[in-house]
Amino acid sequence: MKGEKRYNLLIAGGGTAGTLCAIAAARSGMKTAVIERNAYLGGMAAGAGLTEMNAAGFQGKPLYKGIVDEIFREMIDSGHAQYHFAVPMSSNPDVKVDRLRYDPEILKIILEEKALSAGVEFYYETEVCAGSEDADKCQVTVRSRYETFELESDYLVDATGNADLVRMMGGETVREEQGKLLTATLMFRLSGIDIERLQAFLQSGKLSAVIQKGYQEGALKGRILAFTPIPGSPDVSLNVTRADCDYEDARAYSQAAAYARSQILPVCRFIKENVPGTENCYISSISPFLGIRDARRIRGKYMLTIEDLENMTDFEDSIAVGCYPMDIHDPVTKAVIWKMLPGVYHIPYRSVVPEKLHRTIVAGKCLSAEKKAFGAVRVMPIMMNVGESVGYAAALAKKEGKCLDELDAGILRKWLAEKYETVRQEDGHE
């Protein structure tokens, strides 16, 4: 392979958390590269058919600052995203969440442009297949479709979403038992929608009865039928298919994906007959992979609990915030179990630092959290906030010549406050 193989920071996984981590680190002077199995950045948010980010706001106002806010505002200014506040969940209309609805194709472009302008390098269609760290550096073995090669760095970030790198390196991980894993979804996109008529129906309070009818008739496999209008288009995405599997078992995953895909045509026939505004719709795209809600998570220096979120514990080493309620997509009842939380909660740095590793950290939903807390913090805006802060934390470690598990909580929090304030000033955002 030609070119430089030595970096300050290597990030395994270019989803939203990994990308925000990379941009933050590169803007802070780190020579940074992302190793990504797809040929684009954004992961699930850009490629899995998702078109809204839950809990992007709190009580009718945007919640996030920094690069997250920068990306959101750029999509909004281009006409391809909109905030929607206090939107009821289709599975429980009493649960209302602030959301950012967006076009994922535009998100791909914006993420890549921002990463490139920051100086981030990419290794697309490439995966990490081994990793190690010693006293002063890290090394990974990387495989593309055509070659296998080695890369070195000062620090590593596992942003794979499933703690793949940490597990390769011998770090401890935990996961739910088979039979208790959260239900997965295969998203798809419908075009030719009469958006005004659909919106009027969704606001009429009649959706719950339609969902009940669909579930009783067998057209819907779960008690959910979530339409998301996509800004700047006559399209919607649908969160409706249900599939249960051990996502780490290739055969089981493949069967589940096929089962979820088999539900799409019956769903379309059902909604055309029962949901105003969809009579002339057609399928314009289907996600190439299942949306897996669960994740293998690290055993970190601290395991975040639901009590931490309920108490809104302001940790000394807080690096991110969130406000999404707990939702558990139960594989037995096919229902969504909700638990409302009182306000904005915090995520500590210790929850992204794996036990027994020193130059490796995680970004994204493989952080250390018990099941109920994970059911709240796993959504995109929160993980983007975590990823951005992890990138800044790596830059601080480099500046101080320390390992990632040696950072002082007080110094880290002050450093993060300065970084986020700088981003706001650079953006002209007060």
C-alpha positions as a Markdown table, in Angstrom:
| # | Residue | x | y | z |
|---|---|---|---|---|
| 1 | Met | 0.0 | 0.0 | 0.0 |
| 2 | Lys | 1.3 | 3.5 | -0.9 |
| 3 | Gly | 1.4 | 6.4 | 1.5 |
| 4 | Glu | 1.7 | 7.2 | 5.1 |
| 5 | Lys | 0.7 | 4.5 | 7.6 |
| 6 | Arg | 1.3 | 6.4 | 10.9 |
| 7 | Tyr | -1.5 | 8.4 | 12.5 |
| 8 | Asn | -2.2 | 10.1 | 15.8 |
| 9 | Leu | -5.7 | 8.6 | 15.9 |
| 10 | Leu | -7.3 | 5.6 | 14.0 |
| 11 | Ile | -11.0 | 5.2 | 14.2 |
| 12 | Ala | -12.6 | 1.8 | 13.5 |
| 13 | Gly | -16.1 | 2.7 | 12.1 |
| 14 | Gly | -17.3 | 5.7 | 10.2 |
| 15 | Gly | -20.9 | 5.9 | 11.5 |
| 16 | Thr | -22.1 | 9.2 | 13.0 |
| 17 | Ala | -20.2 | 8.7 | 16.3 |
| 18 | Gly | -17.0 | 7.7 | 14.5 |
| 19 | Thr | -17.3 | 10.6 | 12.0 |
| 20 | Leu | -17.9 | 13.2 | 14.6 |
| 21 | Cys | -15.0 | 11.8 | 16.6 |
| 22 | Ala | -12.7 | 12.1 | 13.5 |
| 23 | Ile | -13.8 | 15.7 | 12.6 |
| 24 | Ala | -13.2 | 16.8 | 16.2 |
| 25 | Ala | -9.8 | 15.2 | 16.5 |
| 26 | Ala | -8.6 | 16.4 | 13.1 |
| 27 | Arg | -9.8 | 20.0 | 13.8 |
| 28 | Ser | -7.8 | 19.7 | 17.0 |
| 29 | Gly | -4.6 | 19.0 | 15.1 |
| 30 | Met | -4.6 | 15.2 | 15.2 |
| 31 | Lys | -3.6 | 13.2 | 12.1 |
| 32 | Thr | -6.7 | 11.1 | 11.8 |
| 33 | Ala | -8.0 | 8.3 | 9.7 |
| 34 | Val | -11.3 | 6.4 | 9.6 |
| 35 | Ile | -11.6 | 2.7 | 8.7 |
| 36 | Glu | -15.1 | 2.1 | 7.3 |
| 37 | Arg | -16.6 | -1.1 | 5.8 |
| 38 | Asn | -19.0 | 0.9 | 3.6 |
| 39 | Ala | -18.1 | 3.4 | 0.9 |
| 40 | Tyr | -19.5 | 6.4 | 2.7 |
| 41 | Leu | -19.7 | 8.0 | 6.2 |
| 42 | Gly | -22.7 | 8.1 | 8.4 |
| 43 | Gly | -23.3 | 4.4 | 9.1 |
| 44 | Met | -26.9 | 3.6 | 10.1 |
| 45 | Ala | -28.0 | 7.3 | 9.9 |
| 46 | Ala | -26.9 | 7.5 | 6.3 |
| 47 | Gly | -27.5 | 4.0 | 4.9 |
| 48 | Ala | -30.1 | 2.1 | 6.9 |
| 49 | Gly | -33.1 | 4.1 | 5.8 |
| 50 | Leu | -33.3 | 6.2 | 8.9 |
| 51 | Thr | -34.6 | 9.7 | 8.2 |
| 52 | Glu | -35.1 | 11.2 | 11.7 |
| 53 | Met | -33.0 | 11.6 | 14.8 |
| 54 | Asn | -34.9 | 11.2 | 18.0 |
| 55 | Ala | -34.2 | 13.5 | 20.9 |
| 56 | Ala | -32.3 | 16.1 | 18.9 |
| 57 | Gly | -34.1 | 18.7 | 20.9 |
| 58 | Phe | -35.5 | 19.2 | 24.4 |
| 59 | Gln | -38.7 | 21.0 | 25.3 |
| 60 | Gly | -39.0 | 22.6 | 21.9 |
| 61 | Lys | -35.4 | 23.8 | 21.5 |
| 62 | Pro | -32.3 | 22.2 | 19.8 |
| 63 | Leu | -30.2 | 20.5 | 22.5 |
| 64 | Tyr | -26.8 | 20.1 | 21.0 |
| 65 | Lys | -23.9 | 22.5 | 20.3 |
| 66 | Gly | -20.6 | 22.0 | 18.6 |
| 67 | Ile | -20.2 | 20.0 | 15.4 |
| 68 | Val | -23.5 | 18.2 | 15.9 |
| 69 | Asp | -25.4 | 21.5 | 15.8 |
| 70 | Glu | -23.2 | 22.6 | 12.8 |
| 71 | Ile | -24.2 | 19.6 | 10.8 |
| 72 | Phe | -27.9 | 19.9 | 11.7 |
| 73 | Arg | -28.1 | 23.6 | 10.8 |
| 74 | Glu | -26.3 | 23.0 | 7.5 |
| 75 | Met | -28.9 | 20.3 | 6.5 |
| 76 | Ile | -31.7 | 22.6 | 7.6 |
| 77 | Asp | -30.3 | 25.6 | 5.7 |
| 78 | Ser | -30.1 | 23.5 | 2.6 |
| 79 | Gly | -33.8 | 22.6 | 2.9 |
| 80 | His | -33.1 | 18.9 | 3.6 |
| 81 | Ala | -33.8 | 18.8 | 7.3 |
| 82 | Gln | -36.4 | 20.2 | 9.8 |
| 83 | Tyr | -36.9 | 20.1 | 13.5 |
| 84 | His | -40.2 | 18.7 | 14.7 |
| 85 | Phe | -41.0 | 19.1 | 18.4 |
| 86 | Ala | -43.2 | 17.0 | 20.7 |
| 87 | Val | -43.9 | 14.4 | 18.0 |
| 88 | Pro | -45.9 | 11.4 | 19.4 |
| 89 | Met | -44.5 | 7.9 | 19.0 |
| 90 | Ser | -46.7 | 5.6 | 16.8 |
| 91 | Ser | -46.3 | 2.8 | 19.4 |
| 92 | Asn | -47.4 | 5.1 | 22.2 |
| 93 | Pro | -48.9 | 8.5 | 21.4 |
| 94 | Asp | -48.5 | 9.6 | 25.0 |
| 95 | Val | -44.7 | 9.6 | 24.5 |
| 96 | Lys | -43.7 | 12.7 | 22.6 |
| 97 | Val | -40.1 | 13.4 | 21.4 |
| 98 | Asp | -38.3 | 16.3 | 19.7 |
| 99 | Arg | -36.8 | 15.1 | 16.4 |
| 100 | Leu | -34.7 | 16.2 | 13.5 |
| 101 | Arg | -36.1 | 14.8 | 10.2 |
| 102 | Tyr | -33.6 | 14.8 | 7.4 |
| 103 | Asp | -32.6 | 13.3 | 4.0 |
| 104 | Pro | -29.9 | 10.7 | 4.5 |
| 105 | Glu | -28.4 | 11.2 | 1.1 |
| 106 | Ile | -27.6 | 14.8 | 2.0 |
| 107 | Leu | -26.2 | 13.7 | 5.3 |
| 108 | Lys | -23.7 | 11.5 | 3.5 |
| 109 | Ile | -22.4 | 14.4 | 1.5 |
| 110 | Ile | -22.2 | 16.9 | 4.4 |
| 111 | Leu | -20.4 | 14.4 | 6.7 |
| 112 | Glu | -17.8 | 13.6 | 4.0 |
| 113 | Glu | -17.3 | 17.3 | 3.1 |
| 114 | Lys | -16.7 | 18.2 | 6.7 |
| 115 | Ala | -14.4 | 15.3 | 7.3 |
| 116 | Leu | -12.3 | 16.1 | 4.2 |
| 117 | Ser | -12.1 | 19.8 | 5.0 |
| 118 | Ala | -10.8 | 18.9 | 8.5 |
| 119 | Gly | -8.1 | 16.7 | 7.0 |
| 120 | Val | -9.5 | 13.3 | 7.9 |
| 121 | Glu | -8.4 | 10.4 | 5.7 |
| 122 | Phe | -10.6 | 7.4 | 4.9 |
| 123 | Tyr | -10.1 | 3.8 | 4.2 |
| 124 | Tyr | -13.5 | 2.8 | 2.6 |
| 125 | Glu | -14.7 | -0.8 | 2.1 |
| 126 | Thr | -12.1 | -1.8 | 4.6 |
| 127 | Glu | -12.3 | -3.4 | 8.0 |
| 128 | Val | -10.0 | -3.9 | 11.0 |
| 129 | Cys | -9.3 | -7.6 | 11.6 |
| 130 | Ala | -6.8 | -7.4 | 14.5 |
| 131 | Gly | -5.5 | -4.7 | 16.9 |
| 132 | Ser | -3.0 | -4.3 | 19.7 |
| 133 | Glu | -1.5 | -1.6 | 21.9 |
| 134 | Asp | 1.7 | -1.2 | 23.8 |
| 135 | Ala | 3.2 | 1.4 | 26.0 |
| 136 | Asp | 3.6 | 4.1 | 23.3 |
| 137 | Lys | 1.6 | 3.1 | 20.3 |
| 138 | Cys | -1.2 | 1.1 | 18.8 |
| 139 | Gln | -1.3 | -1.1 | 15.7 |
| 140 | Val | -4.1 | -2.5 | 13.6 |
| 141 | Thr | -4.3 | -5.0 | 10.8 |
| 142 | Val | -6.7 | -3.8 | 8.1 |
| 143 | Arg | -8.2 | -5.8 | 5.3 |
| 144 | Ser | -9.7 | -4.3 | 2.1 |
| 145 | Arg | -11.1 | -6.2 | -0.9 |
| 146 | Tyr | -7.6 | -6.3 | -2.4 |
| 147 | Glu | -5.0 | -6.2 | 0.3 |
| 148 | Thr | -4.2 | -6.6 | 4.0 |
| 149 | Phe | -1.9 | -4.1 | 5.6 |
| 150 | Glu | -0.8 | -2.6 | 8.9 |
| 151 | Leu | -1.5 | 0.9 | 10.3 |
| 152 | Glu | 0.0 | 2.5 | 13.5 |
| 153 | Ser | -1.3 | 5.3 | 15.7 |
| 154 | Asp | -0.9 | 6.9 | 19.1 |
| 155 | Tyr | -4.5 | 6.0 | 20.0 |
| 156 | Leu | -7.5 | 3.9 | 18.8 |
| 157 | Val | -11.2 | 4.5 | 18.8 |
| 158 | Asp | -13.7 | 1.6 | 18.5 |
| 159 | Ala | -16.7 | 3.1 | 16.8 |
| 160 | Thr | -17.9 | -0.1 | 15.3 |
| 161 | Gly | -21.2 | -0.1 | 17.2 |
| 162 | Asn | -20.6 | -3.6 | 18.5 |
| 163 | Ala | -17.2 | -3.3 | 20.4 |
| 164 | Asp | -15.6 | -5.3 | 17.6 |
| 165 | Leu | -12.1 | -3.8 | 18.0 |
| 166 | Val | -12.1 | -3.9 | 21.8 |
| 167 | Arg | -13.0 | -7.6 | 21.6 |
| 168 | Met | -10.3 | -8.3 | 19.1 |
| 169 | Met | -7.8 | -6.7 | 21.5 |
| 170 | Gly | -8.9 | -8.8 | 24.5 |
| 171 | Gly | -11.0 | -6.2 | 26.2 |
| 172 | Glu | -14.1 | -7.5 | 28.1 |
| 173 | Thr | -17.5 | -7.1 | 26.5 |
| 174 | Val | -21.1 | -7.9 | 27.5 |
| 175 | Arg | -24.2 | -8.6 | 25.5 |
| 176 | Glu | -27.8 | -9.7 | 26.0 |
| 177 | Glu | -28.8 | -13.4 | 25.9 |
| 178 | Gln | -30.4 | -14.8 | 22.8 |
| 179 | Gly | -34.1 | -14.4 | 23.2 |
| 180 | Lys | -33.7 | -11.1 | 25.0 |
| 181 | Leu | -32.2 | -9.1 | 22.2 |
| 182 | Leu | -34.1 | -6.0 | 21.1 |
| 183 | Thr | -36.2 | -6.5 | 17.9 |
| 184 | Ala | -34.5 | -5.3 | 14.7 |
| 185 | Thr | -36.1 | -3.4 | 11.8 |
| 186 | Leu | -35.6 | -3.2 | 8.0 |
| 187 | Met | -36.4 | 0.4 | 6.9 |
| 188 | Phe | -37.7 | 1.3 | 3.5 |
| 189 | Arg | -38.7 | 4.4 | 1.6 |
| 190 | Leu | -42.0 | 5.2 | -0.2 |
| 191 | Ser | -42.3 | 7.8 | -2.9 |
| 192 | Gly | -45.4 | 9.4 | -4.4 |
| 193 | Ile | -46.9 | 10.3 | -1.1 |
| 194 | Asp | -49.5 | 13.1 | -0.6 |
| 195 | Ile | -47.7 | 14.6 | 2.3 |
| 196 | Glu | -50.4 | 17.0 | 3.4 |
| 197 | Arg | -53.1 | 14.3 | 3.5 |
| 198 | Leu | -50.8 | 11.9 | 5.3 |
| 199 | Gln | -49.8 | 14.6 | 7.9 |
| 200 | Ala | -53.5 | 15.4 | 8.5 |
| 201 | Phe | -54.2 | 11.7 | 9.1 |
| 202 | Leu | -51.2 | 11.3 | 11.5 |
| 203 | Gln | -52.4 | 14.3 | 13.5 |
| 204 | Ser | -56.0 | 13.0 | 13.6 |
| 205 | Gly | -55.4 | 10.5 | 16.3 |
| 206 | Lys | -56.6 | 7.6 | 14.1 |
| 207 | Leu | -53.2 | 5.9 | 13.6 |
| 208 | Ser | -53.4 | 3.7 | 16.7 |
| 209 | Ala | -56.6 | 2.1 | 15.5 |
| 210 | Val | -55.0 | 1.4 | 12.1 |
| 211 | Ile | -52.0 | -0.2 | 13.8 |
| 212 | Gln | -54.3 | -2.4 | 15.9 |
| 213 | Lys | -56.2 | -3.5 | 12.8 |
| 214 | Gly | -53.0 | -4.3 | 10.9 |
| 215 | Tyr | -51.6 | -6.3 | 13.8 |
| 216 | Gln | -54.8 | -8.3 | 14.3 |
| 217 | Glu | -55.0 | -9.0 | 10.5 |
| 218 | Gly | -51.3 | -10.0 | 10.4 |
| 219 | Ala | -50.2 | -7.3 | 8.0 |
| 220 | Leu | -48.1 | -5.7 | 10.7 |
| 221 | Lys | -45.8 | -7.9 | 12.7 |
| 222 | Gly | -45.5 | -5.4 | 15.6 |
| 223 | Arg | -47.5 | -2.7 | 17.1 |
| 224 | Ile | -45.8 | 0.0 | 15.3 |
| 225 | Leu | -46.3 | 1.9 | 12.0 |
| 226 | Ala | -43.9 | 4.9 | 12.0 |
| 227 | Phe | -44.1 | 7.3 | 9.0 |
| 228 | Thr | -41.4 | 9.9 | 8.7 |
| 229 | Pro | -41.9 | 12.5 | 6.0 |
| 230 | Ile | -38.5 | 13.4 | 4.4 |
| 231 | Pro | -37.9 | 17.2 | 4.0 |
| 232 | Gly | -37.6 | 18.4 | 0.5 |
| 233 | Ser | -39.3 | 15.4 | -1.1 |
| 234 | Pro | -42.7 | 13.7 | -1.5 |
| 235 | Asp | -41.3 | 10.7 | 0.3 |
| 236 | Val | -41.5 | 9.0 | 3.7 |
| 237 | Ser | -39.5 | 6.3 | 5.4 |
| 238 | Leu | -41.2 | 3.5 | 7.3 |
| 239 | Asn | -40.2 | 1.9 | 10.6 |
| 240 | Val | -42.6 | -1.0 | 10.6 |
| 241 | Thr | -40.9 | -4.4 | 9.9 |
| 242 | Arg | -40.0 | -6.6 | 12.8 |
| 243 | Ala | -37.3 | -9.4 | 13.0 |
| 244 | Asp | -35.6 | -11.2 | 15.8 |
| 245 | Cys | -32.2 | -12.8 | 15.5 |
| 246 | Asp | -28.8 | -13.2 | 17.0 |
| 247 | Tyr | -27.1 | -10.5 | 15.0 |
| 248 | Glu | -23.7 | -12.1 | 15.5 |
| 249 | Asp | -24.8 | -15.3 | 13.8 |
| 250 | Ala | -24.4 | -14.8 | 10.0 |
| 251 | Arg | -27.0 | -17.4 | 9.1 |
| 252 | Ala | -29.6 | -16.2 | 11.6 |
| 253 | Tyr | -29.0 | -12.6 | 10.6 |
| 254 | Ser | -29.5 | -13.4 | 6.9 |
| 255 | Gln | -32.7 | -15.3 | 7.6 |
| 256 | Ala | -34.0 | -12.4 | 9.7 |
| 257 | Ala | -33.2 | -9.8 | 6.9 |
| 258 | Ala | -35.1 | -11.9 | 4.4 |
| 259 | Tyr | -38.0 | -12.3 | 6.8 |
| 260 | Ala | -38.2 | -8.5 | 7.4 |
| 261 | Arg | -38.0 | -7.9 | 3.6 |
| 262 | Ser | -40.9 | -10.3 | 3.0 |
| 263 | Gln | -43.1 | -8.0 | 5.2 |
| 264 | Ile | -42.7 | -5.0 | 3.0 |
| 265 | Leu | -45.2 | -5.7 | 0.2 |
| 266 | Pro | -48.0 | -6.8 | 2.6 |
| 267 | Val | -47.4 | -3.6 | 4.6 |
| 268 | Cys | -47.6 | -1.5 | 1.5 |
| 269 | Arg | -50.9 | -3.1 | 0.4 |
| 270 | Phe | -52.3 | -2.6 | 3.9 |
| 271 | Ile | -51.4 | 1.1 | 4.2 |
| 272 | Lys | -52.7 | 1.9 | 0.7 |
| 273 | Glu | -56.0 | 0.7 | 1.8 |
| 274 | Asn | -56.0 | 2.3 | 5.3 |
| 275 | Val | -53.8 | 5.4 | 5.4 |
| 276 | Pro | -54.9 | 8.5 | 3.4 |
| 277 | Gly | -52.2 | 10.0 | 1.2 |
| 278 | Thr | -50.5 | 6.7 | 0.4 |
| 279 | Glu | -52.9 | 5.5 | -2.3 |
| 280 | Asn | -50.4 | 6.1 | -5.1 |
| 281 | Cys | -47.2 | 5.4 | -3.3 |
| 282 | Tyr | -44.4 | 3.0 | -4.5 |
| 283 | Ile | -41.3 | 1.5 | -2.9 |
| 284 | Ser | -38.3 | 3.6 | -4.0 |
| 285 | Ser | -35.6 | 2.0 | -1.8 |
| 286 | Ile | -35.1 | -0.7 | 0.8 |
| 287 | Ser | -32.3 | -0.6 | 3.3 |
| 288 | Pro | -29.4 | -3.0 | 2.4 |
| 289 | Phe | -29.1 | -4.1 | 6.1 |
| 290 | Leu | -31.2 | -4.5 | 9.2 |
| 291 | Gly | -31.3 | -1.8 | 11.8 |
| 292 | Ile | -29.9 | -3.5 | 14.9 |
| 293 | Arg | -31.0 | -1.8 | 18.1 |
| 294 | Asp | -28.9 | -3.9 | 20.4 |
| 295 | Ala | -25.1 | -3.9 | 20.7 |
| 296 | Arg | -22.3 | -5.7 | 22.4 |
| 297 | Arg | -21.0 | -3.2 | 24.9 |
| 298 | Ile | -17.6 | -2.8 | 26.7 |
| 299 | Arg | -17.0 | -3.5 | 30.3 |
| 300 | Gly | -15.8 | 0.0 | 31.1 |
| 301 | Lys | -14.4 | 1.9 | 34.0 |
| 302 | Tyr | -18.1 | 2.8 | 34.9 |
| 303 | Met | -21.3 | 1.2 | 33.9 |
| 304 | Leu | -24.1 | 3.8 | 33.3 |
| 305 | Thr | -27.4 | 2.8 | 35.0 |
| 306 | Ile | -31.0 | 3.9 | 34.5 |
| 307 | Glu | -30.8 | 5.3 | 38.0 |
| 308 | Asp | -28.0 | 7.7 | 36.8 |
| 309 | Leu | -30.4 | 8.9 | 34.1 |
| 310 | Glu | -33.4 | 9.2 | 36.4 |
| 311 | Asn | -31.3 | 11.2 | 38.9 |
| 312 | Met | -29.8 | 13.3 | 36.1 |
| 313 | Thr | -26.4 | 12.7 | 37.7 |
| 314 | Asp | -24.0 | 15.4 | 36.7 |
| 315 | Phe | -20.7 | 13.4 | 36.6 |
| 316 | Glu | -17.4 | 15.2 | 37.2 |
| 317 | Asp | -16.2 | 13.7 | 33.9 |
| 318 | Ser | -19.4 | 14.3 | 32.0 |
| 319 | Ile | -18.7 | 14.3 | 28.2 |
| 320 | Ala | -22.2 | 14.2 | 26.6 |
| 321 | Val | -25.9 | 14.7 | 27.3 |
| 322 | Gly | -29.2 | 13.2 | 26.2 |
| 323 | Cys | -32.9 | 13.4 | 26.8 |
| 324 | Tyr | -34.4 | 10.3 | 25.0 |
| 325 | Pro | -36.7 | 8.1 | 27.2 |
| 326 | Met | -35.9 | 4.5 | 27.6 |
| 327 | Asp | -37.5 | 2.3 | 24.9 |
| 328 | Ile | -37.2 | -1.5 | 24.9 |
| 329 | His | -38.4 | -3.2 | 21.7 |
| 330 | Asp | -39.5 | -6.4 | 23.4 |
| 331 | Pro | -38.9 | -9.6 | 21.3 |
| 332 | Val | -41.6 | -11.5 | 23.1 |
| 333 | Thr | -44.6 | -9.1 | 23.2 |
| 334 | Lys | -43.6 | -7.2 | 20.0 |
| 335 | Ala | -44.5 | -4.1 | 21.9 |
| 336 | Val | -42.3 | -1.1 | 22.8 |
| 337 | Ile | -41.8 | -0.6 | 26.5 |
| 338 | Trp | -41.3 | 3.0 | 27.5 |
| 339 | Lys | -39.9 | 4.7 | 30.5 |
| 340 | Met | -40.0 | 8.5 | 30.7 |
| 341 | Leu | -37.0 | 10.3 | 32.2 |
| 342 | Pro | -37.2 | 13.6 | 34.0 |
| 343 | Gly | -34.9 | 15.8 | 31.9 |
| 344 | Val | -31.4 | 16.1 | 30.4 |
| 345 | Tyr | -29.0 | 13.4 | 31.7 |
| 346 | His | -25.3 | 13.0 | 31.4 |
| 347 | Ile | -22.8 | 10.3 | 30.2 |
| 348 | Pro | -19.4 | 10.1 | 31.9 |
| 349 | Tyr | -16.0 | 9.6 | 30.2 |
| 350 | Arg | -15.4 | 6.5 | 32.3 |
| 351 | Ser | -18.2 | 4.8 | 30.4 |
| 352 | Val | -16.2 | 5.0 | 27.1 |
| 353 | Val | -12.9 | 3.8 | 28.6 |
| 354 | Pro | -12.5 | 0.0 | 28.5 |
| 355 | Glu | -11.1 | -2.0 | 31.4 |
| 356 | Lys | -7.6 | -3.3 | 30.8 |
| 357 | Leu | -6.9 | -1.0 | 27.8 |
| 358 | His | -5.0 | 2.3 | 27.9 |
| 359 | Arg | -4.7 | 3.8 | 24.5 |
| 360 | Thr | -8.1 | 2.6 | 23.2 |
| 361 | Ile | -11.5 | 4.2 | 23.8 |
| 362 | Val | -15.0 | 3.7 | 22.3 |
| 363 | Ala | -17.4 | 6.1 | 20.6 |
| 364 | Gly | -21.0 | 5.2 | 19.9 |
| 365 | Lys | -23.4 | 2.6 | 21.3 |
| 366 | Cys | -20.8 | 0.1 | 22.5 |
| 367 | Leu | -20.2 | 2.2 | 25.6 |
| 368 | Ser | -20.5 | 0.7 | 29.0 |
| 369 | Ala | -24.2 | 0.8 | 30.1 |
| 370 | Glu | -26.7 | -1.6 | 31.5 |
| 371 | Lys | -29.7 | -2.7 | 29.4 |
| 372 | Lys | -32.2 | 0.0 | 30.6 |
| 373 | Ala | -29.8 | 2.8 | 30.3 |
| 374 | Phe | -28.6 | 1.6 | 26.9 |
| 375 | Gly | -32.3 | 1.6 | 25.9 |
| 376 | Ala | -32.2 | 5.4 | 26.4 |
| 377 | Val | -28.8 | 6.6 | 25.3 |
| 378 | Arg | -28.4 | 4.5 | 22.1 |
| 379 | Val | -30.0 | 7.1 | 19.7 |
| 380 | Met | -28.0 | 9.0 | 17.1 |
| 381 | Pro | -27.8 | 12.6 | 18.5 |
| 382 | Ile | -26.5 | 11.3 | 21.8 |
| 383 | Met | -24.0 | 9.1 | 20.2 |
| 384 | Met | -22.8 | 11.9 | 17.9 |
| 385 | Asn | -22.3 | 14.0 | 21.0 |
| 386 | Val | -20.3 | 11.2 | 22.6 |
| 387 | Gly | -18.2 | 10.8 | 19.4 |
| 388 | Glu | -17.4 | 14.4 | 19.2 |
| 389 | Ser | -16.2 | 14.6 | 22.8 |
| 390 | Val | -14.2 | 11.4 | 22.4 |
| 391 | Gly | -12.3 | 13.1 | 19.5 |
| 392 | Tyr | -11.5 | 16.0 | 21.7 |
| 393 | Ala | -10.5 | 13.7 | 24.6 |
| 394 | Ala | -8.0 | 12.0 | 22.3 |
| 395 | Ala | -6.5 | 15.4 | 21.3 |
| 396 | Leu | -6.1 | 16.3 | 25.0 |
| 397 | Ala | -4.4 | 13.0 | 25.7 |
| 398 | Lys | -1.9 | 13.7 | 22.9 |
| 399 | Lys | -1.4 | 17.3 | 24.1 |
| 400 | Glu | -0.6 | 16.0 | 27.6 |
| 401 | Gly | 1.4 | 13.0 | 26.5 |
| 402 | Lys | -0.9 | 10.6 | 28.4 |
| 403 | Cys | -2.8 | 7.4 | 27.9 |
| 404 | Leu | -6.6 | 7.8 | 27.4 |
| 405 | Asp | -7.3 | 6.2 | 30.8 |
| 406 | Glu | -5.1 | 8.8 | 32.6 |
| 407 | Leu | -7.0 | 11.9 | 31.8 |
| 408 | Asp | -8.0 | 14.1 | 34.8 |
| 409 | Ala | -11.7 | 14.5 | 35.0 |
| 410 | Gly | -11.6 | 18.2 | 35.8 |
| 411 | Ile | -9.1 | 19.0 | 33.1 |
| 412 | Leu | -11.1 | 17.0 | 30.6 |
| 413 | Arg | -14.3 | 18.8 | 31.4 |
| 414 | Lys | -12.7 | 22.2 | 31.1 |
| 415 | Trp | -11.1 | 21.2 | 27.8 |
| 416 | Leu | -14.4 | 20.1 | 26.4 |
| 417 | Ala | -16.1 | 23.4 | 27.5 |
| 418 | Glu | -13.4 | 25.3 | 25.7 |
| 419 | Lys | -13.7 | 23.2 | 22.6 |
| 420 | Tyr | -17.5 | 23.5 | 22.3 |
| 421 | Glu | -17.3 | 27.2 | 23.0 |
| 422 | Thr | -14.8 | 27.6 | 20.2 |
| 423 | Val | -17.0 | 25.7 | 17.7 |
| 424 | Arg | -19.9 | 27.9 | 18.5 |
| 425 | Gln | -17.8 | 31.1 | 18.0 |
| 426 | Glu | -16.4 | 29.8 | 14.7 |
| 427 | Asp | -19.9 | 29.0 | 13.4 |
| 428 | Gly | -21.1 | 32.5 | 14.4 |
| 429 | His | -23.7 | 30.7 | 16.7 |
| 430 | Glu | -24.6 | 32.3 | 20.0 |
